[in-house]
Amino acid sequence: MSAPLIPARLRKLIGGIGIMVFLAAWIWAFTSLYDYLPNNRAVHLIYFVVAGMGWGLPLMPLMSWMGKADKPIGR
């Protein structure tokens, strides 16, 4: 027996809210941790590259789930 299907519009709404919550937590965490960094330009560069680009990888499964098409009725 398969799980009930969630319509694409509802998946996108849930995913959109999930992305907003995740990004708010991500920004809060990285801005809070910044105060503990040593005063070094190289460390800051690496930190901001990770902070700026690292949020996408954890969200990939959610974005993939959001983009799934609805299955046709009757199959």
mmCIF file of the C-alpha atoms, coordinates in Angstrom:
data_MODEL
# 
_entry.id   MODEL 
# 
loop_
_atom_site.group_PDB 
_atom_site.id 
_atom_site.type_symbol 
_atom_site.label_atom_id 
_atom_site.label_alt_id 
_atom_site.label_comp_id 
_atom_site.label_asym_id 
_atom_site.label_entity_id 
_atom_site.label_seq_id 
_atom_site.pdbx_PDB_ins_code 
_atom_site.Cartn_x 
_atom_site.Cartn_y 
_atom_site.Cartn_z 
_atom_site.occupancy 
_atom_site.B_iso_or_equiv 
_atom_site.pdbx_formal_charge 
_atom_site.auth_seq_id 
_atom_site.auth_comp_id 
_atom_site.auth_asym_id 
_atom_site.auth_atom_id 
_atom_site.pdbx_PDB_model_num 
ATOM 1  C CA . MET A 1 1  ? 0.000  0.000  0.000   1.00 0.00 ? 1  MET A CA 1 
ATOM 2  C CA . SER A 1 2  ? 1.455  3.378  -0.957  1.00 0.00 ? 2  SER A CA 1 
ATOM 3  C CA . ALA A 1 3  ? 1.409  6.568  1.075   1.00 0.00 ? 3  ALA A CA 1 
ATOM 4  C CA . PRO A 1 4  ? -1.175 9.190  0.159   1.00 0.00 ? 4  PRO A CA 1 
ATOM 5  C CA . LEU A 1 5  ? 0.064  11.653 -2.436  1.00 0.00 ? 5  LEU A CA 1 
ATOM 6  C CA . ILE A 1 6  ? 0.569  15.298 -1.557  1.00 0.00 ? 6  ILE A CA 1 
ATOM 7  C CA . PRO A 1 7  ? -0.503 17.651 -4.357  1.00 0.00 ? 7  PRO A CA 1 
ATOM 8  C CA . ALA A 1 8  ? 2.316  19.641 -5.992  1.00 0.00 ? 8  ALA A CA 1 
ATOM 9  C CA . ARG A 1 9  ? 0.948  22.989 -4.809  1.00 0.00 ? 9  ARG A CA 1 
ATOM 10 C CA . LEU A 1 10 ? 0.884  21.841 -1.183  1.00 0.00 ? 10 LEU A CA 1 
ATOM 11 C CA . ARG A 1 11 ? 4.415  20.382 -1.485  1.00 0.00 ? 11 ARG A CA 1 
ATOM 12 C CA . LYS A 1 12 ? 5.652  23.743 -2.793  1.00 0.00 ? 12 LYS A CA 1 
ATOM 13 C CA . LEU A 1 13 ? 3.946  25.619 0.051   1.00 0.00 ? 13 LEU A CA 1 
ATOM 14 C CA . ILE A 1 14 ? 5.391  23.272 2.686   1.00 0.00 ? 14 ILE A CA 1 
ATOM 15 C CA . GLY A 1 15 ? 8.813  23.372 1.034   1.00 0.00 ? 15 GLY A CA 1 
ATOM 16 C CA . GLY A 1 16 ? 8.784  27.158 0.733   1.00 0.00 ? 16 GLY A CA 1 
ATOM 17 C CA . ILE A 1 17 ? 8.022  27.554 4.415   1.00 0.00 ? 17 ILE A CA 1 
ATOM 18 C CA . GLY A 1 18 ? 10.672 24.953 5.241   1.00 0.00 ? 18 GLY A CA 1 
ATOM 19 C CA . ILE A 1 19 ? 13.278 26.824 3.182   1.00 0.00 ? 19 ILE A CA 1 
ATOM 20 C CA . MET A 1 20 ? 12.464 30.116 4.906   1.00 0.00 ? 20 MET A CA 1 
ATOM 21 C CA . VAL A 1 21 ? 12.744 28.529 8.372   1.00 0.00 ? 21 VAL A CA 1 
ATOM 22 C CA . PHE A 1 22 ? 15.995 26.769 7.467   1.00 0.00 ? 22 PHE A CA 1 
ATOM 23 C CA . LEU A 1 23 ? 17.552 29.942 6.036   1.00 0.00 ? 23 LEU A CA 1 
ATOM 24 C CA . ALA A 1 24 ? 16.553 31.977 9.097   1.00 0.00 ? 24 ALA A CA 1 
ATOM 25 C CA . ALA A 1 25 ? 18.222 29.386 11.347  1.00 0.00 ? 25 ALA A CA 1 
ATOM 26 C CA . TRP A 1 26 ? 21.267 29.207 9.038   1.00 0.00 ? 26 TRP A CA 1 
ATOM 27 C CA . ILE A 1 27 ? 21.729 32.985 9.074   1.00 0.00 ? 27 ILE A CA 1 
ATOM 28 C CA . TRP A 1 28 ? 21.245 33.162 12.840  1.00 0.00 ? 28 TRP A CA 1 
ATOM 29 C CA . ALA A 1 29 ? 23.786 30.390 13.431  1.00 0.00 ? 29 ALA A CA 1 
ATOM 30 C CA . PHE A 1 30 ? 26.452 31.825 11.142  1.00 0.00 ? 30 PHE A CA 1 
ATOM 31 C CA . THR A 1 31 ? 26.089 35.385 12.381  1.00 0.00 ? 31 THR A CA 1 
ATOM 32 C CA . SER A 1 32 ? 26.263 34.150 15.971  1.00 0.00 ? 32 SER A CA 1 
ATOM 33 C CA . LEU A 1 33 ? 29.399 32.114 15.325  1.00 0.00 ? 33 LEU A CA 1 
ATOM 34 C CA . TYR A 1 34 ? 31.149 35.024 13.602  1.00 0.00 ? 34 TYR A CA 1 
ATOM 35 C CA . ASP A 1 35 ? 31.979 36.650 16.944  1.00 0.00 ? 35 ASP A CA 1 
ATOM 36 C CA . TYR A 1 36 ? 34.138 33.655 17.883  1.00 0.00 ? 36 TYR A CA 1 
ATOM 37 C CA . LEU A 1 37 ? 36.353 33.745 14.778  1.00 0.00 ? 37 LEU A CA 1 
ATOM 38 C CA . PRO A 1 38 ? 39.948 34.888 15.040  1.00 0.00 ? 38 PRO A CA 1 
ATOM 39 C CA . ASN A 1 39 ? 40.728 38.254 13.474  1.00 0.00 ? 39 ASN A CA 1 
ATOM 40 C CA . ASN A 1 40 ? 42.256 36.779 10.313  1.00 0.00 ? 40 ASN A CA 1 
ATOM 41 C CA . ARG A 1 41 ? 41.250 37.654 6.734   1.00 0.00 ? 41 ARG A CA 1 
ATOM 42 C CA . ALA A 1 42 ? 41.835 34.137 5.411   1.00 0.00 ? 42 ALA A CA 1 
ATOM 43 C CA . VAL A 1 43 ? 39.633 32.617 8.109   1.00 0.00 ? 43 VAL A CA 1 
ATOM 44 C CA . HIS A 1 44 ? 36.913 35.189 7.373   1.00 0.00 ? 44 HIS A CA 1 
ATOM 45 C CA . LEU A 1 45 ? 37.110 34.457 3.638   1.00 0.00 ? 45 LEU A CA 1 
ATOM 46 C CA . ILE A 1 46 ? 36.738 30.705 4.154   1.00 0.00 ? 46 ILE A CA 1 
ATOM 47 C CA . TYR A 1 47 ? 33.967 31.251 6.715   1.00 0.00 ? 47 TYR A CA 1 
ATOM 48 C CA . PHE A 1 48 ? 31.899 33.449 4.405   1.00 0.00 ? 48 PHE A CA 1 
ATOM 49 C CA . VAL A 1 49 ? 32.395 31.164 1.414   1.00 0.00 ? 49 VAL A CA 1 
ATOM 50 C CA . VAL A 1 50 ? 31.092 28.235 3.484   1.00 0.00 ? 50 VAL A CA 1 
ATOM 51 C CA . ALA A 1 51 ? 28.271 30.335 4.940   1.00 0.00 ? 51 ALA A CA 1 
ATOM 52 C CA . GLY A 1 52 ? 27.279 31.779 1.575   1.00 0.00 ? 52 GLY A CA 1 
ATOM 53 C CA . MET A 1 53 ? 27.386 28.610 -0.475  1.00 0.00 ? 53 MET A CA 1 
ATOM 54 C CA . GLY A 1 54 ? 26.868 25.889 2.118   1.00 0.00 ? 54 GLY A CA 1 
ATOM 55 C CA . TRP A 1 55 ? 23.149 26.403 2.639   1.00 0.00 ? 55 TRP A CA 1 
ATOM 56 C CA . GLY A 1 56 ? 22.245 24.893 -0.731  1.00 0.00 ? 56 GLY A CA 1 
ATOM 57 C CA . LEU A 1 57 ? 23.506 21.368 -0.113  1.00 0.00 ? 57 LEU A CA 1 
ATOM 58 C CA . PRO A 1 58 ? 21.280 20.586 2.900   1.00 0.00 ? 58 PRO A CA 1 
ATOM 59 C CA . LEU A 1 59 ? 18.242 21.945 1.012   1.00 0.00 ? 59 LEU A CA 1 
ATOM 60 C CA . MET A 1 60 ? 18.723 19.833 -2.133  1.00 0.00 ? 60 MET A CA 1 
ATOM 61 C CA . PRO A 1 61 ? 16.533 16.900 -0.981  1.00 0.00 ? 61 PRO A CA 1 
ATOM 62 C CA . LEU A 1 62 ? 13.746 19.299 -0.001  1.00 0.00 ? 62 LEU A CA 1 
ATOM 63 C CA . MET A 1 63 ? 13.915 21.102 -3.350  1.00 0.00 ? 63 MET A CA 1 
ATOM 64 C CA . SER A 1 64 ? 13.901 17.774 -5.174  1.00 0.00 ? 64 SER A CA 1 
ATOM 65 C CA . TRP A 1 65 ? 10.819 16.667 -3.231  1.00 0.00 ? 65 TRP A CA 1 
ATOM 66 C CA . MET A 1 66 ? 9.091  19.965 -3.972  1.00 0.00 ? 66 MET A CA 1 
ATOM 67 C CA . GLY A 1 67 ? 9.723  19.630 -7.714  1.00 0.00 ? 67 GLY A CA 1 
ATOM 68 C CA . LYS A 1 68 ? 8.168  16.192 -8.150  1.00 0.00 ? 68 LYS A CA 1 
ATOM 69 C CA . ALA A 1 69 ? 5.263  16.145 -10.555 1.00 0.00 ? 69 ALA A CA 1 
ATOM 70 C CA . ASP A 1 70 ? 1.839  14.839 -9.584  1.00 0.00 ? 70 ASP A CA 1 
ATOM 71 C CA . LYS A 1 71 ? 1.062  11.320 -10.748 1.00 0.00 ? 71 LYS A CA 1 
ATOM 72 C CA . PRO A 1 72 ? -1.808 11.077 -13.216 1.00 0.00 ? 72 PRO A CA 1 
ATOM 73 C CA . ILE A 1 73 ? -5.101 9.877  -11.747 1.00 0.00 ? 73 ILE A CA 1 
ATOM 74 C CA . GLY A 1 74 ? -6.122 6.351  -12.707 1.00 0.00 ? 74 GLY A CA 1 
ATOM 75 C CA . ARG A 1 75 ? -2.691 4.728  -12.714 1.00 0.00 ? 75 ARG A CA 1 
# 
